[in-house]
Amino acid sequence: MKEIIELSEKTIIINRNEFLKVKDSIDTNIYFVESGSLRIFVLDEYEEQIIRFGYKENLIVSLDCFLTGNTSNLFIQAIKKSVIKVITKQQFENFLETEANRNLWIKILENLVVQQMEREIDILTNSPKERYERVLKRSPQLFQEIPNKYIASYLRMSPETLSRLKKS
């Protein structure tokens, strides 16, 4: 992943609650979070649905925009003031010109697909306790970086339920 981060020629600072991307916009950049934390979410008529988080040493991207070049319903918003390296799609496409780099990208995408499938299965079939335990095992750093109200939303439970699970 170091090779991808080194592509960046630009660093930006996003303040708390500021948006990196809003609904119905196109954003084909890849972002590396040097510090801070962000959330990727959609907004339905009732509430926000958090899909992913980005925090220190994570790559984040509006993957649907990145892959298709079309608008998306995703929002990317800073939870905390964040320092972010920007990698443009053109920089990344140039990076993919070697076979080794294409193979690295395929591995990243495969890992992302597996993570997304595990999350979907968790949400559809597991109890709140099981969802909490799986995320804690998979991403313990999440609980250090992200406030509980956002983690609860991500896990599709109330903040009170998450609080009870953390205590037990």
Stockholm file with secondary structure:
# STOCKHOLM 1.0

chainA/1-168         MKEIIELSEKTIIINRNEFLKVKDSIDTNIYFVESGSLRIFVLDEYEEQIIRFGYKENLIVSLDCFLTGNTSNLFIQAIKKSVIKVITKQQFENFLETEANRNLWIKILENLVVQQMEREIDILTNSPKERYERVLKRSPQLFQEIPNKYIASYLRMSPETLSRLKKS
#=GR chainA/1-168 SS CHHHHTTCCEEEEECTTCEEECTTBCCCCEEEEEEEEEEEEEECSSCEEEEEEEETTCEEECHHHHHHCSCBSCEEEEEEEEEEEEECHHHHHHHTTSHHHHHHHHHHHHHHHHHHHHHHHHHHHSCHHHHHHHHHHHCTTHHHHSCHHHHHHHTTSCHHHHHHHHHC
#=GC SS_cons         CHHHHTTCCEEEEECTTCEEECTTBCCCCEEEEEEEEEEEEEECSSCEEEEEEEETTCEEECHHHHHHCSCBSCEEEEEEEEEEEEECHHHHHHHTTSHHHHHHHHHHHHHHHHHHHHHHHHHHHSCHHHHHHHHHHHCTTHHHHSCHHHHHHHTTSCHHHHHHHHHC
//
